[in-house]
Amino acid sequence: MLRGNYTARMDEKGRIKVPSTYRHYITEHYGAGFYVTSLVGDCARMYPWQEWLEIEEKLRARGTMDIAVRKFLDRTNYFGQTAEMDSQGRILVHPLLRQSADLTGEVAVLGYLQYIEVWNLEKFKARLESQPYTDEDAASLAQLGI
């Protein structure tokens, strides 16, 4: 599982070094291939290739004429590109997404179970403050037994 938060630095070429805890898990379970994308351009989502292929299969079952599928694909294709983690554990985030998400300097690298999100650190902190954890959130998770 990909979990936790690490800070990292986006290098001048637009590469992020995957934290070693994630890198070991990803290498062992998935290999080096990724699909790097976003839904709204606020962060980079880095899906191990196998996880992204599972999403594509679910989308294919609904068909591209489904408006929600079409919107999802419009956005993930616009922001998305395939990438390979290099031997030093770095993944390239292409310029369009880097600029949209303001991924420069220090970034937050967060595990979301099957994928990683990379956020501008200050924007992520602001997101946490603007979207507080509520009683409704707790009730929803309680239904899962959490």
Beta strands, then each sheet from edge to edge (+ up, - down):
strand 1: 5-10
strand 2: 15-17
strand 3: 33-37
strand 4: 44-48
strand 5: 81-84
strand 6: 90-92
strand 7: 105-111
strand 8: 116-120
sheet 1: 1+ 7- 8+ 4- 3+ 5-
sheet 2: 2+ 6-
end
